[in-house]
Amino acid sequence: MTGAAAPSTAPAPTAGVPRSVLAARNGVAAVFALNGLAVATWFARVPAVREALELSAGRLGLLLLAMSAGAIVAMPTSGLVAQRLGTARAVVVATVLVALGLATVGLSGGVVGSLAGVAVGLFALGFGSGMCDVAMNIEGAAVERRLGRTIMPRFHAAWSLGSVAGAGLGAGSARLGVPVAVHLTVLAALVLAGTVAGARAFLPATETTSAGADATAPGRRRDLLSAWREPRTLLIGLFVLVMAFTEGSANDWLAVAFIDGYGLSEAAGAAVFGVFVVGMTVGRTAGTVALDRWGRVPVLLGTILLAAVGAGLAVLAGSGPVAIVGVALWGLGASLGFPVGMSAAADDEDRAPARVSVVAVIGYTAFLAGPPLLGFLGDQVGTLRALLVVPLLLLPTLALVPVTRRPHAIDEHVLHGEKVTGPTPGSE
């Protein structure tokens, strides 16, 4: 796609944005950041919990599966919950679960030494995070449409900034010897309080439930079922699945892999994870300009290639400093896939709750399958070498990128699952 074609892939700018929309933008950004802080707080202390429970890579992979399972259980109905309660209430309810999950993990792993307790806490953390993910992406897409410019990656950049803060606090806590229970419980309380404040600024519920959508319970269920039969929605879900795996494998395993593969300390391993999320943050902050200038397809093609090169370099460099450069490139390249996929799923506001739920369910399958896959592979070849799965999956995913074009740049028959007999408008 050339620069001249970019208007067909970017929202049309609007003048005179209401103050309520700007307030909602800030509220959504705050909620994204706090959710990232909560999740990264756990990821940064994974090595400490692994050591406390004396887990092998394979058993750790199975434990991480509990969080992914919670998210997968939550997501099929999260769009319906957001539509029924409104995104603000759905986000608050979800974050209550996130906070309870974090506190349970901290107390079970750091005080009681209970593997079952940690698993229950991770399930609650995953369930709440999965519900929050769907609701805040629906709200973010609604705000993006009202602003008239691409902003979804910046919401995800806020999530990454929260992750940077979580990684930094995790590294500092590990170095200072702060108990896992104290660290996770205090952060849980702060995240919950901040999310309640941020959600108050969301758009009114009537603005995120389109008048064109069927608001009855049977109507919402029909929307969800029909979304599972749309080829474009399913392909976007597959694309998001690979991008979620690309991001999630770093979240779950990067600190552990560098500790095992490069002989780093726990604090240094947490810092390497911080490098990854810094790369993600930079990519998501600068990516909005690139997306509005060149469009989704060429930008995603370039960033996915960058992620593949960076992940390969992180594993194969043989030198810690060079590998860290690879980690930064990995984070930069992986930054836009997930948020752009969510924006693509929510292009039609009437169907956004159902489609975002479907895409989220498919995408989060990566978080369900990824931890045990890499854990078992790590038992065979080492946790660092196991991460070579990432670039091997990214390269064929390039073929899925064109499906992220906006619906008006695609034949509407494709959107609704009908056969196309001629060229599609806006083709590159």
C-alpha positions in Angstrom: 0.0 0.0 0.0 1.3 3.5 -0.9 0.9 6.6 1.2 -1.9 7.7 -1.1 -3.9 4.7 -0.2 -3.6 5.3 3.5 -7.0 7.1 3.9 -8.8 3.9 3.1 -7.3 2.2 6.2 -7.4 5.0 8.7 -10.3 6.6 10.6 -11.6 9.8 9.1 -10.6 12.8 11.3 -13.3 14.6 13.1 -13.3 18.2 14.5 -14.6 19.4 17.8 -14.0 16.2 19.9 -16.3 16.5 23.0 -14.6 16.8 26.4 -16.3 13.6 27.5 -14.6 11.6 24.7 -11.2 13.0 25.8 -12.0 12.1 29.4 -12.9 8.6 28.2 -9.7 8.4 26.3 -7.7 9.1 29.4 -9.8 6.7 31.5 -9.3 3.9 29.0 -5.5 4.5 28.9 -5.4 4.4 32.7 -7.3 1.1 32.8 -5.0 -0.4 30.2 -1.9 0.7 32.1 -3.2 -0.7 35.4 -4.1 -4.0 33.8 -0.6 -4.2 32.3 0.9 -3.4 35.8 -1.1 -6.2 37.4 -0.1 -8.8 34.8 3.6 -7.8 34.6 3.8 -7.9 38.4 3.1 -11.6 38.3 5.3 -12.3 35.3 8.3 -10.5 36.9 8.0 -12.6 40.1 7.6 -16.0 38.2 11.3 -16.9 38.9 10.8 -16.3 42.7 7.6 -18.4 42.8 9.3 -21.2 40.7 12.2 -21.3 43.2 9.8 -21.2 46.2 7.8 -24.2 44.9 10.9 -25.9 43.4 9.3 -26.4 39.9 10.9 -27.8 36.8 10.3 -26.0 33.5 7.6 -28.6 32.6 5.7 -28.2 35.9 6.0 -24.4 35.7 4.5 -24.5 32.2 1.5 -26.5 33.6 1.1 -24.0 36.4 1.1 -21.1 34.0 -1.7 -22.9 32.2 -4.0 -22.1 35.0 -3.9 -18.3 34.2 -4.5 -19.0 30.5 -7.4 -21.4 31.3 -9.0 -18.6 33.4 -8.8 -16.2 30.5 -10.2 -18.8 28.0 -13.1 -19.6 30.2 -14.0 -15.9 30.7 -13.7 -14.7 27.1 -16.5 -16.5 25.2 -19.1 -14.5 27.2 -17.1 -11.4 28.1 -18.5 -9.4 25.1 -22.1 -10.3 26.3 -21.2 -9.3 29.8 -19.8 -5.9 28.6 -22.9 -5.4 26.5 -25.2 -6.1 29.4 -23.4 -4.3 32.2 -21.7 -1.7 30.2 -17.9 -1.6 29.7 -17.2 0.4 32.8 -19.0 -2.0 35.2 -17.5 -5.0 33.4 -14.0 -3.6 33.8 -14.5 -3.0 37.5 -15.9 -6.5 38.2 -13.0 -8.0 36.2 -10.4 -6.1 38.1 -11.9 -7.2 41.5 -11.0 -10.8 40.3 -7.6 -9.7 39.1 -6.8 -8.2 42.5 -8.1 -11.2 44.4 -6.0 -13.5 42.1 -2.8 -11.5 42.6 -3.2 -11.5 46.4 -4.0 -15.2 46.4 -0.9 -16.0 44.3 1.3 -13.9 46.5 0.1 -15.5 49.8 0.0 -19.0 48.4 3.4 -18.9 46.8 5.2 -16.7 49.2 3.7 -17.7 52.6 1.8 -21.0 52.4 3.9 -22.7 49.7 0.8 -24.2 48.1 0.9 -25.1 44.5 -2.8 -25.5 44.4 -3.3 -22.1 45.9 -1.1 -20.5 43.3 -3.0 -22.3 40.6 -6.4 -21.0 41.9 -5.0 -17.5 42.2 -3.7 -17.6 38.6 -7.1 -18.9 37.4 -8.8 -15.9 39.0 -6.1 -13.5 37.7 -6.6 -15.0 34.1 -10.4 -14.9 34.3 -10.4 -11.3 35.4 -7.7 -10.2 33.0 -9.5 -11.9 30.1 -12.8 -10.2 30.9 -11.1 -6.9 31.3 -9.2 -7.3 28.1 -12.4 -7.7 26.0 -14.3 -4.9 27.8 -11.5 -2.3 27.6 -10.8 -3.1 24.0 -14.5 -2.6 23.1 -14.4 0.7 25.0 -11.1 1.7 23.3 -12.5 1.0 19.8 -15.5 3.2 20.6 -13.3 6.0 21.7 -11.0 5.6 18.7 -14.0 6.0 16.3 -15.1 9.1 18.1 -11.6 10.6 18.0 -11.4 10.0 14.3 -7.8 8.8 14.3 -5.8 5.7 15.2 -5.3 5.4 18.9 -5.8 1.8 19.9 -2.0 1.0 19.7 -1.5 3.8 22.2 -3.9 2.2 24.6 -1.9 -0.9 24.3 1.2 1.2 24.7 -0.3 2.3 28.0 -0.7 -1.4 28.9 3.0 -1.8 28.0 4.0 1.2 30.2 2.2 -0.5 33.0 4.1 -3.6 32.2 7.4 -1.7 32.3 6.4 -0.4 35.7 5.5 -3.9 36.8 8.8 -5.3 35.5 10.8 -2.5 37.1 9.0 -2.9 40.5 9.5 -6.7 40.1 13.3 -6.4 39.5 13.6 -3.9 42.4 11.6 -6.1 44.7 13.7 -9.1 43.9 16.9 -7.2 44.4 15.7 -5.7 47.7 14.3 -9.1 48.9 10.7 -7.8 49.2 8.5 -10.9 49.9 6.3 -12.0 47.0 3.2 -11.9 49.2 3.8 -8.3 50.2 4.6 -7.2 46.7 1.6 -8.8 45.0 -0.9 -7.9 47.7 0.0 -4.2 47.8 0.0 -4.0 43.9 -3.4 -5.7 43.8 -5.0 -3.0 46.0 -3.4 -0.2 44.0 -4.6 -1.6 40.7 -8.2 -2.0 41.9 -8.4 1.5 43.3 -7.0 3.0 40.2 -9.2 1.0 37.8 -12.4 2.1 39.6 -11.3 5.7 39.2 -10.4 5.3 35.5 -13.7 3.5 34.6 -15.7 6.4 35.9 -14.6 8.4 32.9 -15.8 5.8 30.3 -18.3 6.7 27.7 -22.0 6.4 28.8 -23.2 2.8 28.4 -25.7 3.9 25.7 -22.8 5.1 23.5 -21.0 1.8 23.5 -24.1 -0.2 22.8 -25.1 0.8 19.3 -28.8 1.4 18.6 -28.4 -0.9 15.6 -27.5 -3.9 17.7 -30.1 -6.3 19.1 -30.0 -5.5 22.9 -32.0 -8.5 24.0 -30.3 -11.5 25.5 -31.3 -13.9 22.6 -30.1 -11.2 20.1 -26.8 -10.9 21.8 -26.3 -14.7 21.7 -27.3 -14.7 18.0 -24.7 -12.0 17.3 -22.0 -14.1 19.1 -22.9 -17.3 17.2 -23.0 -15.6 13.8 -19.6 -14.1 14.5 -18.2 -17.6 14.7 -19.2 -18.2 11.1 -17.6 -15.1 9.6 -14.4 -15.9 7.7 -12.8 -12.5 8.3 -13.5 -12.6 12.0 -12.0 -16.1 12.3 -8.9 -15.2 10.2 -8.3 -12.1 12.4 -8.6 -14.4 15.4 -5.9 -16.7 13.9 -3.7 -13.7 13.3 -4.2 -12.5 16.8 -3.4 -16.0 18.1 0.1 -15.9 16.6 0.7 -12.4 17.8 -0.5 -13.3 21.3 1.9 -16.3 21.3 4.7 -14.0 20.2 4.0 -11.6 23.0 2.9 -14.2 25.6 6.0 -16.4 25.1 8.2 -13.5 26.1 5.9 -12.6 29.1 6.0 -16.2 30.4 9.5 -17.4 29.6 11.9 -14.5 28.8 13.1 -13.9 32.3 13.5 -17.6 33.0 15.1 -18.3 29.6 17.8 -15.7 30.1 18.4 -16.9 33.7 18.8 -20.5 32.5 20.4 -19.8 29.1 22.7 -16.8 29.8 23.3 -17.4 33.5 21.7 -14.1 34.7 20.5 -13.4 38.2 16.8 -13.2 39.0 16.9 -9.4 39.1 18.7 -9.3 35.7 16.2 -11.7 34.2 13.4 -9.4 35.3 15.3 -6.5 33.8 15.5 -8.3 30.4 11.8 -8.7 30.5 11.7 -5.0 31.1 13.7 -4.4 27.9 11.0 -6.4 26.0 8.1 -4.3 27.3 10.1 -1.1 26.6 10.3 -2.2 23.0 6.6 -3.0 23.0 5.9 0.5 24.4 8.0 2.3 21.9 6.4 0.4 19.0 2.9 1.0 20.1 3.5 4.7 20.8 5.2 5.4 17.4 3.0 2.9 15.6 -0.1 5.0 15.5 1.7 7.6 13.3 2.9 4.8 10.9 -0.5 3.2 10.8 -2.3 6.5 9.8 0.5 7.2 7.3 0.9 3.9 5.5 -2.0 1.7 6.7 -2.3 -1.5 8.6 -1.0 -4.0 6.0 2.5 -2.6 5.2 3.2 -1.6 8.8 2.2 -5.1 10.1 4.3 -6.8 7.4 7.4 -4.8 8.5 6.9 -5.2 12.2 6.3 -9.0 12.1 9.5 -9.5 10.1 11.3 -7.4 12.8 9.9 -9.5 15.6 11.0 -12.7 13.8 14.5 -11.4 13.4 14.6 -10.1 17.0 13.4 -13.4 18.6 15.9 -15.4 16.5 18.7 -13.1 17.6 17.7 -13.3 21.3 18.0 -17.0 21.2 21.0 -17.6 18.9 23.2 -14.6 19.6 25.4 -16.5 22.1 26.2 -13.1 23.8 24.1 -11.6 26.5 24.4 -7.9 25.2 23.6 -8.9 21.6 20.7 -11.1 22.8 19.3 -8.2 24.7 19.3 -6.1 21.4 17.3 -9.0 19.9 14.8 -8.8 22.8 14.3 -5.1 22.1 13.7 -5.8 18.4 11.3 -8.6 19.4 9.3 -6.3 21.6 9.3 -3.5 18.9 8.2 -5.9 16.2 5.5 -7.7 18.3 4.0 -4.4 19.4 1.2 -3.7 16.9 -0.2 -7.1 16.0 -2.5 -7.6 19.0 -4.0 -4.0 19.1 -4.5 -3.8 15.4 -6.2 -7.2 15.4 -8.5 -6.0 18.1 -9.3 -2.8 16.2 -10.0 -4.8 13.1 -12.4 -7.0 15.0 -14.2 -3.9 16.3 -14.4 -2.0 12.9 -18.2 -2.4 12.9 -19.4 -1.0 16.1 -22.8 -2.8 16.0 -21.0 -6.2 16.0 -17.9 -5.2 18.0 -18.8 -7.0 21.3 -19.4 -10.3 19.6 -16.5 -10.1 17.2 -14.0 -9.0 19.8 -15.1 -11.9 22.0 -14.5 -14.4 19.2 -11.1 -12.9 18.3 -10.1 -12.8 22.0 -11.1 -16.5 22.5 -9.1 -17.6 19.5 -6.2 -15.3 20.3 -6.0 -16.3 23.9 -5.7 -20.0 22.9 -2.1 -19.1 22.5 -1.8 -18.3 26.2 -3.5 -21.7 26.9 -1.3 -23.8 24.7 1.9 -21.7 24.8 3.1 -22.2 28.4 3.0 -26.0 28.5 4.3 -26.3 24.9 7.3 -24.2 25.6 7.7 -25.8 29.1 7.8 -29.3 27.7 10.0 -28.2 24.8 12.3 -26.5 27.3 12.7 -29.7 29.2 14.1 -31.2 26.0 16.2 -28.5 24.5 16.4 -25.8 27.2 14.1 -22.9 27.9 16.1 -20.5 25.7 16.2 -22.7 22.6 12.5 -23.4 23.0 11.8 -19.8 22.1 12.9 -20.5 18.5 9.2 -21.6 18.0 8.4 -17.8 17.9 10.1 -16.9 14.6 9.0 -20.2 13.0 5.4 -19.2 13.6 5.7 -15.6 12.6 6.9 -16.1 9.1 3.8 -17.9 7.7 1.6 -15.5 9.6 2.6 -12.8 7.1 0.0 -14.3 4.7 -2.8 -13.4 7.2 -2.0 -9.7 7.4 -4.3 -8.5 4.6 -7.4 -9.6 6.5 -6.8 -6.7 8.9 -7.9 -4.1 6.3 -11.0 -2.1 7.2 -14.3 -3.6 6.0 -14.9 -0.8 3.5 -11.7 -1.8 1.8 -12.9 -5.4 1.5 -15.9 -6.7 -0.4 -18.8 -6.8 2.1 -19.5 -10.4 0.9 -16.2 -11.5 2.5 -17.2 -9.9 5.8 -20.4 -11.9 5.9 -19.0 -15.2 4.7 -20.3 -15.2 1.1 -18.4 -16.1 -2.0 -16.5 -13.4 -3.8 -16.6 -13.4 -7.6 -14.6 -10.3 -8.5 -11.8 -8.2 -7.2 -12.2 -6.5 -3.9 -12.0 -2.7 -3.6 -9.0 -1.3 -1.9 -6.8 -4.3 -2.9 -3.1 -3.7 -2.8 
